[in-house]
Amino acid sequence: MTAPFLICVGNAIVDVLVKVEDSFLKSNDLIKGSMSLVNNEEFDNIFSKISEYKIESGGSAANTAVGYSSFGGNSIFFGSIGKDNFGLSFQKDLNDIGIQFLSCEDNLLNAKTSKSLVLISPDGERTMCTFLDASTSLSLKNFNQSIFKNNNFLYLEGYLFDKIQTKQAMIDLCKIAQKKNSLICLSLSDSFCVERHKDEFISLIKNYVNILFGNDQEIEALLNGQAKEKISSIVEIAVVTNGAKGANIFKANNSIFIPPIDGLDVLDTTGAGDLFAAGFLFGFSKKLKLDDCGKLATKSASRIIQQYGARPVENLSKLLIT
């Protein structure tokens, strides 16, 4: 059975991966594990203090597209890049692994490709300082609606809610997908992002979202501290991760616990949630039971945290037979 196309929409970002001590975070007034939006000057200020780094294409939804494709699925990524070397690199990385890249090219002549400093602590936790420019200019002006088929999945990253224009584009995409009977999925992305746009997130989820992804902190922020089981009152399926403590899947009044995989050599947690979503959605596309979707998602996330970078270096389809 051919898996549905996964249409991922998010920030097209180039990641600058850096290993740092926790003292570096403190000296630069950064909250460990958070994602902070910075301007270009602030980005350059922190970057100037770094000597060794690695550059990779990233972005939360793009990472999920890569993971889904690595399992054997078909992915499309829709986002905005600048007309610069970073943008060309981002597009080439996706095209080289067979992912169709749909670029929003409306009024981006002077925009720069978005970039994120991913500061990796010794325990694998990542702290991100992100400069958003071209990726925030998401527009549906040149978007080809024919890519939506009745069995496609639409996957949106919550980070897009930080800009008015991209927020409206998300809502418009949901309306298109809903009319095409496509499954709509949302990743909350970051608890601070949820705090900034809580009411609007809840409205989006109630009106359009079929599957919601978030970690414990993000769900708690969304529900104003209520028990995470309450999430079932606003969405059909909620997948709630809790790092090394495992995950829970909520549907109606049922809760399924997905145990973690112990004994892992954690190197970098960048992309763990993105690849968890990729594994879950690929399993869901194959009509696996929810607990089996969760187990595949856990395998996927466990694989990515044992390497540096948010995109798998080995084909994830191997996880389907282990």
C-alpha positions in Angstrom: 0.0 0.0 0.0 1.4 3.4 -1.0 1.6 5.8 1.9 -0.2 9.2 1.5 1.9 12.2 0.6 2.9 14.2 3.6 2.8 18.0 2.9 4.9 19.7 5.5 4.7 23.5 6.0 7.2 25.3 8.1 10.2 27.6 8.5 13.0 26.8 6.0 16.0 27.1 8.2 19.7 26.4 8.0 21.0 25.0 11.3 24.4 26.0 12.7 25.2 23.1 15.2 27.5 24.0 18.0 28.7 22.0 21.1 28.7 24.2 24.2 29.0 24.0 28.0 26.0 25.1 30.1 28.2 28.0 31.3 28.1 29.4 27.8 24.3 29.5 27.9 24.3 31.3 31.3 26.9 33.8 30.1 24.7 34.7 27.2 21.4 34.8 29.2 20.0 31.9 27.3 17.4 29.5 28.9 18.5 25.9 28.4 16.1 24.0 26.1 14.3 27.0 24.8 14.0 28.5 21.3 14.6 32.3 21.3 13.9 34.6 18.3 16.8 36.9 17.7 17.6 39.6 15.1 20.5 39.4 12.8 22.8 41.5 15.0 22.0 39.3 18.1 22.6 36.2 16.0 26.0 37.5 14.8 27.0 38.5 18.4 26.5 34.9 19.7 28.0 33.4 16.6 31.1 35.5 16.9 31.9 33.7 20.2 32.0 30.3 18.5 34.9 28.8 16.8 33.8 25.3 15.8 30.4 24.5 14.2 28.7 22.4 11.6 26.1 23.7 9.1 23.1 21.6 8.1 19.7 22.3 6.6 17.0 22.2 9.2 13.6 23.5 10.2 11.1 21.5 12.3 8.6 20.5 9.6 11.3 20.0 7.0 13.0 17.5 9.4 9.7 15.7 9.7 9.4 15.6 5.9 12.9 14.1 5.7 12.1 11.5 8.3 8.8 10.4 6.6 10.7 10.1 3.3 13.4 8.0 5.0 10.8 5.5 6.1 9.7 5.2 2.5 7.0 7.8 2.3 6.5 10.6 -0.2 7.0 14.2 1.2 6.5 17.7 0.0 7.9 20.7 1.8 6.4 24.2 1.3 8.4 27.1 2.7 10.3 30.3 1.9 14.1 30.8 1.3 16.2 33.8 0.4 18.0 34.1 -2.9 21.4 33.3 -1.3 23.8 30.4 -0.8 22.0 29.2 2.4 18.8 29.0 0.4 20.3 27.1 -2.5 21.8 24.7 0.0 18.5 24.1 1.7 16.7 23.4 -1.5 19.5 21.1 -2.8 19.5 19.1 0.4 15.8 18.3 0.1 15.9 17.7 -3.7 18.8 15.3 -3.3 16.8 13.0 -1.1 13.7 13.1 -3.3 11.6 15.6 -1.4 9.7 18.1 -3.6 10.4 21.6 -2.5 7.7 24.2 -3.1 9.2 27.6 -2.7 7.2 30.8 -1.9 8.9 33.3 -4.1 6.7 36.3 -3.5 8.7 39.5 -2.7 11.8 37.7 -1.3 14.4 39.5 -3.4 16.1 41.1 -0.5 15.3 38.5 2.2 17.9 36.3 3.8 17.4 32.6 4.4 16.5 32.0 8.0 19.1 30.4 10.3 19.2 28.9 13.7 22.1 28.5 16.2 21.6 25.1 17.8 23.6 25.1 21.0 24.1 21.5 22.2 24.8 20.9 25.9 26.9 18.0 27.2 23.6 16.1 28.1 22.3 16.4 24.5 19.8 19.2 25.3 19.6 21.8 22.6 19.0 25.6 23.0 18.2 27.5 19.8 18.7 31.1 18.8 16.8 31.6 15.6 16.9 34.5 13.1 13.7 34.4 11.0 13.6 36.4 7.7 12.6 34.8 4.4 10.8 31.9 6.1 8.3 34.3 7.7 7.1 35.5 4.3 4.9 32.4 3.7 2.2 33.3 1.1 -0.3 31.2 -0.8 -0.3 33.5 -3.7 1.6 31.0 -5.9 0.6 27.9 -4.1 -0.7 25.0 -6.2 -3.7 23.7 -4.5 -3.8 20.6 -6.7 -1.2 18.9 -4.6 -3.9 18.1 -2.1 -5.5 14.8 -2.6 -8.2 13.1 -0.5 -5.7 10.9 1.4 -2.9 13.4 1.9 -1.6 14.6 5.3 -1.0 18.3 6.0 1.6 18.8 8.7 2.2 22.3 10.2 4.8 23.5 12.7 3.7 25.8 15.5 6.7 28.1 15.1 4.8 29.7 12.1 2.4 31.3 14.5 4.9 33.9 15.5 4.2 36.0 12.4 0.8 37.3 11.4 1.3 36.5 7.7 2.4 32.9 8.2 -0.4 32.4 10.8 -3.0 33.4 8.2 -1.3 31.1 5.6 -1.6 28.2 8.1 -5.3 28.8 8.6 -5.9 29.1 4.8 -4.0 25.9 4.2 -6.1 24.1 6.8 -9.3 25.3 5.0 -8.0 23.9 1.7 -7.0 20.6 3.3 -10.3 20.3 5.1 -12.2 20.7 1.9 -10.0 17.9 0.3 -10.6 15.6 3.3 -6.9 15.6 4.1 -5.7 14.8 7.6 -4.5 17.9 9.4 -1.6 17.6 11.9 0.0 20.3 14.1 3.2 20.3 16.1 3.1 22.9 18.9 6.9 23.3 18.6 7.7 25.3 21.7 6.1 26.1 25.0 7.0 29.7 24.8 5.4 29.9 21.3 2.3 28.3 22.8 2.2 30.9 25.6 2.4 33.7 23.1 -0.5 32.5 21.0 -2.5 30.2 23.3 -6.1 31.3 22.4 -5.4 31.2 18.6 -3.8 27.8 18.9 -6.8 26.4 20.7 -9.1 27.9 18.0 -7.0 26.4 15.2 -6.9 23.0 16.9 -10.7 22.9 17.6 -11.6 23.9 14.1 -9.2 22.0 11.9 -6.6 19.7 13.6 -7.0 15.9 13.6 -3.7 15.0 15.2 -1.8 17.2 17.6 1.9 16.7 18.6 3.4 18.3 21.7 5.6 17.6 24.7 4.4 17.8 28.3 5.5 21.5 28.7 3.7 22.6 25.5 0.5 20.7 26.4 0.6 22.1 29.9 1.0 25.7 28.6 -1.9 25.1 26.1 -4.2 23.8 28.9 -3.2 26.4 31.5 -1.8 23.7 33.8 -4.7 21.3 33.6 -4.1 17.6 33.4 -2.8 16.6 30.0 -5.7 14.1 29.7 -7.9 17.2 29.1 -6.4 17.6 25.7 -8.9 15.0 24.3 -11.6 17.6 24.7 -10.2 19.7 21.9 -8.6 17.3 19.5 -9.3 13.9 18.1 -5.8 12.4 18.7 -3.1 14.0 20.8 0.4 12.6 21.0 2.3 13.9 24.1 6.0 13.2 24.5 7.9 13.4 27.8 11.5 12.8 26.8 13.1 9.8 28.6 9.9 9.1 30.4 8.1 8.0 27.3 4.9 9.3 25.6 1.1 9.1 25.8 -1.4 9.0 23.0 -4.9 10.3 23.9 -8.0 9.6 21.9 -11.5 10.2 23.3 -11.3 8.8 26.9 -8.5 6.4 26.2 -4.8 6.9 27.0 -2.0 4.7 25.6 1.4 4.8 27.3 4.4 4.3 25.0 7.4 3.3 27.0 10.9 4.8 26.2 13.8 2.9 24.9 16.4 2.7 27.7 20.2 2.5 27.6 20.6 5.0 24.7 23.8 7.0 24.2 22.2 10.4 23.8 24.4 12.8 21.8 22.0 15.5 20.6 18.2 15.9 21.1 17.8 18.2 18.1 15.0 17.0 16.0 13.8 14.3 18.4 10.2 15.6 18.3 10.3 16.1 14.5 11.4 12.5 13.9 8.9 11.2 16.5 6.2 12.8 14.4 7.6 11.3 11.2 7.6 7.8 12.7 4.1 8.2 14.1 2.6 9.6 10.8 4.3 6.9 8.7 2.8 4.3 10.9 -0.6 6.0 10.8 -0.4 6.2 7.0 0.1 2.4 7.0 -3.0 2.0 9.2 -1.0 0.6 12.2 -2.7 0.6 15.6 -2.1 3.7 17.6 0.3 1.9 20.1 2.3 0.6 17.1 2.5 4.1 15.6 3.8 5.3 19.0 6.4 2.5 19.2 7.6 3.3 15.7 7.8 7.0 16.6 9.8 6.2 19.7 12.3 4.1 17.6 12.6 7.0 15.2 13.3 9.6 17.9 15.7 7.2 19.7 17.7 6.8 16.5 18.1 10.6 15.9 19.2 11.4 19.4 22.2 9.0 19.1 23.7 11.2 16.3 24.5 14.8 15.8 22.0 16.7 13.7 18.3 16.5 13.1 18.2 14.4 10.0 18.9 10.6 9.9 22.2 9.4 8.6 20.8 5.9 8.1 17.6 4.9 6.3 14.8 4.7 8.8 13.0 2.0 6.9 15.3 -0.4 8.7 13.2 0.3 11.8 10.2 -1.3 10.2 11.7 -4.8 10.5 13.4 -4.5 13.9 
